[in-house]
Amino acid sequence: MTPENFTDELRRLLGESLVSVVLYGSATTGERSARYSDYNVMVVCRQLGLEELEKIRPLATRWADFGNPPPLLFTWGILKNSSDVFPIELLDMKENHVILHGEDVLKRLPISHANLRFQLEHELKGKLIQLRERFLLTEGTDEQLAELLIASLSTFQVLLRGALRFFEVSVPVRKRKAVERFALHASFELAVFDEIQELKDGKIELAMVNVRDLFERFLETVERAGDLIHEIGNR
């Protein structure tokens, strides 16, 4: 099922209640990987009560069967009041998206930078805690650690792209390039991000990598990034 097919079904199910359908994420930045990426869609409705959710549920289940996450659901009233809560996500979406149906609700969305630093520090440190927890649930094999690193890479790339906004007015669309730019402002190495990306892209083989060292350096780098964002708040 393509995003366009999904949108057509939403139009049929919701009619006039459907305000906008927005495609965002890797599919709009040229970074989509057939193996590791999915389609991310935001759906904005006039109202989202139980009736609307029940209409959408079977379609969302089929959408998920194709390997996609459930659609991100908002009413317009909630969306326009969420810019302080989700500045990282909404800034990225506002700069890189495709309208599949309706009006461009992101274009006129007021987004405040006031809470960007707080959300970044919270997300960096929270995701680091989760990464350690997920390690505890593995058997520690190279294969499992590599999969964990690859699965975690995109999330932390997005966060560092958000952090780059404190140093540069315009940030690169591609996450990898944004991390490279962020490295120019950090006092610590971020080469581990490139190494994991090469592993993800199949440009280096697992047998050629010291995965435990890679995992340890990734933990340290993410921790230092969180500390840097904390320091920005104390300046």
CYANA upper distance limits for C-alpha pairs under 8 A (distance plus 0.5 A):
  1 MET  CA      5 ASN  CA      6.51
  1 MET  CA      6 PHE  CA      7.18
  1 MET  CA     63 TRP  CA      7.25
  1 MET  CA     66 PHE  CA      7.20
  2 THR  CA      6 PHE  CA      6.76
  3 PRO  CA      7 THR  CA      6.61
  3 PRO  CA     23 LEU  CA      8.04
  3 PRO  CA     39 TYR  CA      7.69
  3 PRO  CA     41 VAL  CA      8.13
  3 PRO  CA    100 LEU  CA      8.37
  4 GLU  CA      8 ASP  CA      6.73
  4 GLU  CA    100 LEU  CA      7.35
  5 ASN  CA      9 GLU  CA      6.88
  6 PHE  CA     10 LEU  CA      6.82
  6 PHE  CA     59 LEU  CA      8.16
  6 PHE  CA     63 TRP  CA      7.84
  7 THR  CA     11 ARG  CA      6.75
  7 THR  CA     21 VAL  CA      7.35
  7 THR  CA    100 LEU  CA      7.33
  7 THR  CA    101 HIS  CA      7.61
  8 ASP  CA     12 ARG  CA      6.94
  9 GLU  CA     13 LEU  CA      6.68
  9 GLU  CA     59 LEU  CA      8.07
 10 LEU  CA     14 LEU  CA      6.33
 10 LEU  CA     15 GLY  CA      8.22
 10 LEU  CA     18 LEU  CA      8.08
 10 LEU  CA     56 ILE  CA      7.79
 11 ARG  CA     15 GLY  CA      5.71
 11 ARG  CA     18 LEU  CA      7.22
 13 LEU  CA     55 LYS  CA      6.84
 13 LEU  CA     56 ILE  CA      7.72
 14 LEU  CA     18 LEU  CA      6.15
 14 LEU  CA     52 GLU  CA      7.66
 14 LEU  CA     55 LYS  CA      8.04
 17 SER  CA     45 CYS  CA      5.97
 17 SER  CA     46 ARG  CA      5.64
 17 SER  CA     47 GLN  CA      7.29
 18 LEU  CA     43 VAL  CA      8.22
 18 LEU  CA     44 VAL  CA      6.93
 18 LEU  CA     45 CYS  CA      5.12
 18 LEU  CA     46 ARG  CA      7.01
 18 LEU  CA    102 GLY  CA      8.33
 19 VAL  CA     43 VAL  CA      8.32
 19 VAL  CA     44 VAL  CA      5.92
 19 VAL  CA     45 CYS  CA      5.50
 19 VAL  CA     46 ARG  CA      6.87
 19 VAL  CA    101 HIS  CA      8.22
 19 VAL  CA    102 GLY  CA      6.14
 19 VAL  CA    103 GLU  CA      7.29
 20 SER  CA     43 VAL  CA      6.46
 20 SER  CA     44 VAL  CA      5.57
 20 SER  CA     45 CYS  CA      7.44
 20 SER  CA     99 ILE  CA      7.94
 20 SER  CA    100 LEU  CA      7.99
 20 SER  CA    101 HIS  CA      5.72
 20 SER  CA    102 GLY  CA      4.92
 20 SER  CA    103 GLU  CA      6.16
 20 SER  CA    104 ASP  CA      7.58
 20 SER  CA    105 VAL  CA      7.57
 21 VAL  CA     41 VAL  CA      7.38
 21 VAL  CA     42 MET  CA      6.25
 21 VAL  CA     43 VAL  CA      5.19
 21 VAL  CA     44 VAL  CA      6.88
 21 VAL  CA     99 ILE  CA      6.66
 21 VAL  CA    100 LEU  CA      5.79
 21 VAL  CA    101 HIS  CA      5.46
 21 VAL  CA    102 GLY  CA      7.19
 22 VAL  CA     41 VAL  CA      6.03
 22 VAL  CA     42 MET  CA      5.51
 22 VAL  CA     43 VAL  CA      6.99
 22 VAL  CA     97 HIS  CA      7.11
 22 VAL  CA     98 VAL  CA      6.28
 22 VAL  CA     99 ILE  CA      5.24
 22 VAL  CA    100 LEU  CA      6.15
 22 VAL  CA    101 HIS  CA      7.68
 23 LEU  CA     27 ALA  CA      8.10
 23 LEU  CA     28 THR  CA      7.73
 23 LEU  CA     39 TYR  CA      7.90
 23 LEU  CA     40 ASN  CA      6.42
 23 LEU  CA     41 VAL  CA      5.15
 23 LEU  CA     42 MET  CA      7.01
 23 LEU  CA     97 HIS  CA      6.12
 23 LEU  CA     98 VAL  CA      5.57
 23 LEU  CA     99 ILE  CA      6.83
 23 LEU  CA    100 LEU  CA      7.23
 24 TYR  CA     28 THR  CA      6.25
 24 TYR  CA     39 TYR  CA      8.17
 24 TYR  CA     40 ASN  CA      6.06
 24 TYR  CA     41 VAL  CA      6.68
 24 TYR  CA     42 MET  CA      8.13
 24 TYR  CA     93 MET  CA      6.40
 24 TYR  CA     96 ASN  CA      6.98
 24 TYR  CA     97 HIS  CA      5.11
 24 TYR  CA     98 VAL  CA      7.05
 25 GLY  CA     29 THR  CA      7.30
 25 GLY  CA     39 TYR  CA      7.85
 25 GLY  CA     40 ASN  CA      6.44
 25 GLY  CA     93 MET  CA      7.69
 25 GLY  CA     96 ASN  CA      7.99
 25 GLY  CA     97 HIS  CA      7.89
 26 SER  CA     30 GLY  CA      6.68
 26 SER  CA     31 GLU  CA      5.42
 26 SER  CA     32 ARG  CA      5.28
 26 SER  CA     37 SER  CA      7.59
 26 SER  CA     38 ASP  CA      8.35
 26 SER  CA     39 TYR  CA      8.17
 27 ALA  CA     31 GLU  CA      7.08
 27 ALA  CA     32 ARG  CA      5.69
 27 ALA  CA     38 ASP  CA      8.28
 27 ALA  CA     39 TYR  CA      6.93
 27 ALA  CA     40 ASN  CA      8.30
 28 THR  CA     96 ASN  CA      6.70
 28 THR  CA     97 HIS  CA      6.36
 28 THR  CA     98 VAL  CA      7.36
 29 THR  CA     96 ASN  CA      7.29
 29 THR  CA    173 VAL  CA      6.68
 29 THR  CA    174 ARG  CA      6.75
 30 GLY  CA    174 ARG  CA      8.16
 31 GLU  CA    174 ARG  CA      7.46
 32 ARG  CA     36 TYR  CA      8.31
 32 ARG  CA     37 SER  CA      5.95
 32 ARG  CA     38 ASP  CA      7.92
 33 SER  CA     37 SER  CA      5.40
 33 SER  CA     38 ASP  CA      8.39
 34 ALA  CA     38 ASP  CA      8.15
 36 TYR  CA    151 ALA  CA      8.36
 38 ASP  CA     67 GLY  CA      6.97
 38 ASP  CA     68 ASN  CA      5.68
 38 ASP  CA     69 PRO  CA      7.91
 39 TYR  CA     68 ASN  CA      6.20
 39 TYR  CA     69 PRO  CA      7.94
 40 ASN  CA     68 ASN  CA      7.61
 40 ASN  CA     69 PRO  CA      7.29
 40 ASN  CA     71 PRO  CA      7.38
 40 ASN  CA     72 LEU  CA      8.40
 41 VAL  CA     71 PRO  CA      5.67
 41 VAL  CA     72 LEU  CA      6.69
 42 MET  CA     71 PRO  CA      6.04
 42 MET  CA     72 LEU  CA      4.95
 42 MET  CA     73 LEU  CA      6.48
 42 MET  CA     74 PHE  CA      8.13
 43 VAL  CA     71 PRO  CA      6.94
 43 VAL  CA     72 LEU  CA      6.46
 43 VAL  CA     73 LEU  CA      5.49
 43 VAL  CA     74 PHE  CA      6.79
 44 VAL  CA     73 LEU  CA      6.55
 44 VAL  CA     74 PHE  CA      5.34
 44 VAL  CA     75 THR  CA      5.76
 44 VAL  CA     76 TRP  CA      6.61
 45 CYS  CA     73 LEU  CA      8.28
 45 CYS  CA     74 PHE  CA      6.89
 45 CYS  CA     75 THR  CA      5.35
 45 CYS  CA     76 TRP  CA      7.04
 46 ARG  CA     75 THR  CA      6.04
 46 ARG  CA     76 TRP  CA      6.91
 47 GLN  CA     52 GLU  CA      8.15
 47 GLN  CA     75 THR  CA      6.11
 48 LEU  CA     52 GLU  CA      6.01
 48 LEU  CA     53 LEU  CA      7.05
 48 LEU  CA     74 PHE  CA      7.97
 48 LEU  CA     75 THR  CA      6.92
 49 GLY  CA     53 LEU  CA      6.84
 50 LEU  CA     54 GLU  CA      6.52
 51 GLU  CA     55 LYS  CA      6.93
 52 GLU  CA     56 ILE  CA      6.82
 53 LEU  CA     57 ARG  CA      6.43
 54 GLU  CA     58 PRO  CA      8.18
 55 LYS  CA     59 LEU  CA      8.41
 56 ILE  CA     60 ALA  CA      6.54
 57 ARG  CA     61 THR  CA      6.68
 58 PRO  CA     62 ARG  CA      6.93
 59 LEU  CA     63 TRP  CA      6.60
 60 ALA  CA     64 ALA  CA      6.62
 60 ALA  CA     70 PRO  CA      6.39
 60 ALA  CA     71 PRO  CA      7.59
 61 THR  CA     65 ASP  CA      6.79
 61 THR  CA     70 PRO  CA      8.23
 62 ARG  CA     66 PHE  CA      7.34
 63 TRP  CA     67 GLY  CA      7.76
 63 TRP  CA     68 ASN  CA      6.55
 63 TRP  CA     69 PRO  CA      8.18
 63 TRP  CA     70 PRO  CA      7.70
 64 ALA  CA     68 ASN  CA      5.17
 64 ALA  CA     69 PRO  CA      6.21
 64 ALA  CA     70 PRO  CA      6.71
 74 PHE  CA     78 ILE  CA      6.75
 74 PHE  CA     79 LEU  CA      6.33
 75 THR  CA     79 LEU  CA      6.66
 76 TRP  CA     80 LYS  CA      6.68
 76 TRP  CA    105 VAL  CA      8.44
 77 GLY  CA     81 ASN  CA      7.09
 78 ILE  CA     82 SER  CA      6.72
 79 LEU  CA     83 SER  CA      7.84
 80 LYS  CA    109 LEU  CA      6.45
 80 LYS  CA    110 PRO  CA      7.47
 82 SER  CA     86 PHE  CA      6.62
 83 SER  CA     87 PRO  CA      5.80
 83 SER  CA     90 LEU  CA      7.19
 83 SER  CA    109 LEU  CA      8.29
 83 SER  CA    110 PRO  CA      7.27
 83 SER  CA    111 ILE  CA      5.33
 83 SER  CA    112 SER  CA      6.65
 84 ASP  CA    111 ILE  CA      7.34
 84 ASP  CA    112 SER  CA      6.28
 84 ASP  CA    113 HIS  CA      7.92
 84 ASP  CA    114 ALA  CA      7.62
 84 ASP  CA    115 ASN  CA      6.29
 84 ASP  CA    116 LEU  CA      8.20
 85 VAL  CA    115 ASN  CA      7.70
 85 VAL  CA    119 GLN  CA      8.22
 86 PHE  CA     90 LEU  CA      6.54
 86 PHE  CA    119 GLN  CA      8.06
 87 PRO  CA     91 LEU  CA      6.24
 87 PRO  CA    111 ILE  CA      7.11
 87 PRO  CA    112 SER  CA      7.40
 87 PRO  CA    113 HIS  CA      7.22
 87 PRO  CA    115 ASN  CA      7.53
 87 PRO  CA    116 LEU  CA      6.13
 87 PRO  CA    119 GLN  CA      8.15
 88 ILE  CA     92 ASP  CA      6.87
 88 ILE  CA    116 LEU  CA      6.98
 88 ILE  CA    119 GLN  CA      8.01
 88 ILE  CA    120 LEU  CA      7.97
 88 ILE  CA    159 LEU  CA      7.99
 88 ILE  CA    162 GLY  CA      6.36
 89 GLU  CA     93 MET  CA      6.57
 90 LEU  CA     94 LYS  CA      6.32
 90 LEU  CA    106 LEU  CA      8.45
 90 LEU  CA    111 ILE  CA      7.98
 91 LEU  CA     95 GLU  CA      6.81
 91 LEU  CA    111 ILE  CA      7.59
 92 ASP  CA     96 ASN  CA      6.69
 93 MET  CA     97 HIS  CA      6.20
 93 MET  CA    106 LEU  CA      8.09
 94 LYS  CA    106 LEU  CA      5.85
 94 LYS  CA    107 LYS  CA      7.05
 96 ASN  CA    173 VAL  CA      7.91
 99 ILE  CA    103 GLU  CA      7.93
 99 ILE  CA    104 ASP  CA      6.87
104 ASP  CA    108 ARG  CA      7.99
105 VAL  CA    109 LEU  CA      6.86
112 SER  CA    116 LEU  CA      8.36
113 HIS  CA    117 ARG  CA      8.41
115 ASN  CA    119 GLN  CA      6.70
116 LEU  CA    120 LEU  CA      6.57
116 LEU  CA    162 GLY  CA      8.44
117 ARG  CA    121 GLU  CA      6.71
117 ARG  CA    163 ALA  CA      8.17
117 ARG  CA    229 ILE  CA      7.10
117 ARG  CA    230 HIS  CA      8.35
117 ARG  CA    232 ILE  CA      8.34
117 ARG  CA    233 GLY  CA      7.45
118 PHE  CA    122 HIS  CA      6.63
119 GLN  CA    123 GLU  CA      6.44
120 LEU  CA    124 LEU  CA      6.46
120 LEU  CA    159 LEU  CA      7.02
120 LEU  CA    162 GLY  CA      7.77
120 LEU  CA    163 ALA  CA      7.48
120 LEU  CA    226 GLY  CA      8.32
120 LEU  CA    229 ILE  CA      7.69
121 GLU  CA    125 LYS  CA      6.58
121 GLU  CA    226 GLY  CA      6.02
121 GLU  CA    227 ASP  CA      8.38
121 GLU  CA    229 ILE  CA      6.38
121 GLU  CA    230 HIS  CA      6.81
122 HIS  CA    126 GLY  CA      6.29
123 GLU  CA    127 LYS  CA      6.26
123 GLU  CA    159 LEU  CA      8.12
124 LEU  CA    128 LEU  CA      6.60
124 LEU  CA    156 PHE  CA      7.85
124 LEU  CA    159 LEU  CA      7.48
124 LEU  CA    222 VAL  CA      7.51
124 LEU  CA    223 GLU  CA      8.17
124 LEU  CA    225 ALA  CA      8.10
124 LEU  CA    226 GLY  CA      6.05
125 LYS  CA    129 ILE  CA      6.80
125 LYS  CA    223 GLU  CA      7.55
125 LYS  CA    226 GLY  CA      6.55
126 GLY  CA    130 GLN  CA      6.86
127 LYS  CA    131 LEU  CA      6.55
128 LEU  CA    132 ARG  CA      6.88
128 LEU  CA    219 LEU  CA      7.66
128 LEU  CA    222 VAL  CA      7.45
128 LEU  CA    223 GLU  CA      7.65
129 ILE  CA    133 GLU  CA      6.78
130 GLN  CA    134 ARG  CA      6.57
131 LEU  CA    135 PHE  CA      6.77
131 LEU  CA    152 SER  CA      8.20
132 ARG  CA    136 LEU  CA      7.05
133 GLU  CA    137 LEU  CA      7.35
134 ARG  CA    138 THR  CA      7.37
134 ARG  CA    148 LEU  CA      8.35
135 PHE  CA    140 GLY  CA      7.73
135 PHE  CA    145 LEU  CA      7.92
135 PHE  CA    148 LEU  CA      8.20
138 THR  CA    144 GLN  CA      7.07
138 THR  CA    145 LEU  CA      8.28
139 GLU  CA    144 GLN  CA      7.93
140 GLY  CA    144 GLN  CA      6.97
140 GLY  CA    145 LEU  CA      6.88
141 THR  CA    145 LEU  CA      6.72
142 ASP  CA    146 ALA  CA      6.48
142 ASP  CA    206 LEU  CA      8.36
142 ASP  CA    211 VAL  CA      6.33
142 ASP  CA    212 ARG  CA      7.71
143 GLU  CA    147 GLU  CA      6.73
143 GLU  CA    206 LEU  CA      8.26
144 GLN  CA    148 LEU  CA      6.65
145 LEU  CA    149 LEU  CA      6.64
145 LEU  CA    211 VAL  CA      7.29
145 LEU  CA    212 ARG  CA      7.95
145 LEU  CA    215 PHE  CA      7.63
146 ALA  CA    150 ILE  CA      6.60
146 ALA  CA    206 LEU  CA      8.23
146 ALA  CA    211 VAL  CA      7.03
147 GLU  CA    151 ALA  CA      6.45
148 LEU  CA    152 SER  CA      6.62
149 LEU  CA    153 LEU  CA      6.48
149 LEU  CA    196 ILE  CA      7.40
149 LEU  CA    215 PHE  CA      7.48
150 ILE  CA    154 SER  CA      8.28
150 ILE  CA    196 ILE  CA      6.96
150 ILE  CA    197 GLN  CA      7.96
150 ILE  CA    199 LEU  CA      8.18
150 ILE  CA    200 LYS  CA      6.33
152 SER  CA    156 PHE  CA      7.20
153 LEU  CA    157 GLN  CA      6.66
153 LEU  CA    193 PHE  CA      7.83
153 LEU  CA    196 ILE  CA      7.76
153 LEU  CA    197 GLN  CA      8.04
154 SER  CA    158 VAL  CA      6.69
154 SER  CA    175 LYS  CA      8.18
155 THR  CA    159 LEU  CA      6.98
156 PHE  CA    160 LEU  CA      6.70
156 PHE  CA    222 VAL  CA      8.24
157 GLN  CA    161 ARG  CA      6.67
157 GLN  CA    175 LYS  CA      6.09
157 GLN  CA    176 ARG  CA      7.32
157 GLN  CA    178 ALA  CA      8.23
157 GLN  CA    179 VAL  CA      6.86
158 VAL  CA    162 GLY  CA      6.83
158 VAL  CA    175 LYS  CA      6.70
159 LEU  CA    163 ALA  CA      6.76
160 LEU  CA    164 LEU  CA      6.65
160 LEU  CA    178 ALA  CA      7.80
160 LEU  CA    179 VAL  CA      6.57
160 LEU  CA    182 PHE  CA      7.36
160 LEU  CA    225 ALA  CA      8.39
161 ARG  CA    165 ARG  CA      7.57
161 ARG  CA    171 VAL  CA      7.50
161 ARG  CA    172 PRO  CA      8.39
161 ARG  CA    175 LYS  CA      6.93
161 ARG  CA    178 ALA  CA      5.72
161 ARG  CA    179 VAL  CA      6.74
161 ARG  CA    182 PHE  CA      7.76
162 GLY  CA    166 PHE  CA      8.48
163 ALA  CA    167 PHE  CA      8.26
163 ALA  CA    182 PHE  CA      8.04
163 ALA  CA    229 ILE  CA      7.77
164 LEU  CA    168 GLU  CA      6.60
164 LEU  CA    171 VAL  CA      7.31
164 LEU  CA    178 ALA  CA      7.68
164 LEU  CA    179 VAL  CA      8.49
164 LEU  CA    181 ARG  CA      7.89
164 LEU  CA    182 PHE  CA      5.86
165 ARG  CA    169 VAL  CA      6.56
165 ARG  CA    170 SER  CA      7.74
165 ARG  CA    171 VAL  CA      7.14
167 PHE  CA    185 HIS  CA      7.79
171 VAL  CA    178 ALA  CA      6.88
172 PRO  CA    177 LYS  CA      6.68
172 PRO  CA    178 ALA  CA      5.72
173 VAL  CA    177 LYS  CA      8.23
173 VAL  CA    178 ALA  CA      7.82
174 ARG  CA    178 ALA  CA      6.84
175 LYS  CA    179 VAL  CA      6.82
176 ARG  CA    180 GLU  CA      6.93
176 ARG  CA    194 ASP  CA      8.10
177 LYS  CA    181 ARG  CA      6.81
178 ALA  CA    182 PHE  CA      6.62
179 VAL  CA    183 ALA  CA      6.68
179 VAL  CA    190 LEU  CA      8.21
179 VAL  CA    193 PHE  CA      8.33
180 GLU  CA    184 LEU  CA      7.53
180 GLU  CA    190 LEU  CA      8.32
181 ARG  CA    185 HIS  CA      7.94
182 PHE  CA    186 ALA  CA      7.02
183 ALA  CA    187 SER  CA      8.30
183 ALA  CA    188 PHE  CA      8.04
183 ALA  CA    189 GLU  CA      7.45
183 ALA  CA    190 LEU  CA      6.60
186 ALA  CA    228 LEU  CA      8.45
188 PHE  CA    221 THR  CA      8.00
188 PHE  CA    224 ARG  CA      8.20
189 GLU  CA    221 THR  CA      7.81
190 LEU  CA    194 ASP  CA      8.13
190 LEU  CA    221 THR  CA      7.14
191 ALA  CA    195 GLU  CA      6.97
192 VAL  CA    196 ILE  CA      6.75
192 VAL  CA    214 LEU  CA      7.21
192 VAL  CA    217 ARG  CA      7.21
192 VAL  CA    218 PHE  CA      6.61
192 VAL  CA    221 THR  CA      8.46
193 PHE  CA    197 GLN  CA      6.69
193 PHE  CA    218 PHE  CA      7.97
194 ASP  CA    198 GLU  CA      6.66
195 GLU  CA    199 LEU  CA      6.85
196 ILE  CA    200 LYS  CA      6.58
196 ILE  CA    214 LEU  CA      8.43
197 GLN  CA    201 ASP  CA      6.57
198 GLU  CA    202 GLY  CA      6.69
198 GLU  CA    203 LYS  CA      5.63
198 GLU  CA    204 ILE  CA      6.46
199 LEU  CA    203 LYS  CA      6.51
199 LEU  CA    204 ILE  CA      5.79
199 LEU  CA    205 GLU  CA      7.15
199 LEU  CA    206 LEU  CA      7.55
204 ILE  CA    208 MET  CA      7.41
204 ILE  CA    209 VAL  CA      8.40
205 GLU  CA    209 VAL  CA      7.58
206 LEU  CA    211 VAL  CA      8.28
209 VAL  CA    214 LEU  CA      8.32
210 ASN  CA    214 LEU  CA      6.73
211 VAL  CA    215 PHE  CA      6.54
212 ARG  CA    216 GLU  CA      6.66
213 ASP  CA    217 ARG  CA      6.63
214 LEU  CA    218 PHE  CA      6.62
215 PHE  CA    219 LEU  CA      6.79
216 GLU  CA    220 GLU  CA      6.86
217 ARG  CA    221 THR  CA      6.55
218 PHE  CA    222 VAL  CA      6.66
219 LEU  CA    223 GLU  CA      6.67
220 GLU  CA    224 ARG  CA      6.72
221 THR  CA    225 ALA  CA      6.71
222 VAL  CA    226 GLY  CA      6.81
223 GLU  CA    227 ASP  CA      6.87
224 ARG  CA    228 LEU  CA      6.68
225 ALA  CA    229 ILE  CA      6.92
226 GLY  CA    230 HIS  CA      6.80
227 ASP  CA    231 GLU  CA      6.72
228 LEU  CA    232 ILE  CA      6.87
229 ILE  CA    233 GLY  CA      7.21
230 HIS  CA    234 ASN  CA      7.31
231 GLU  CA    235 ARG  CA      7.03
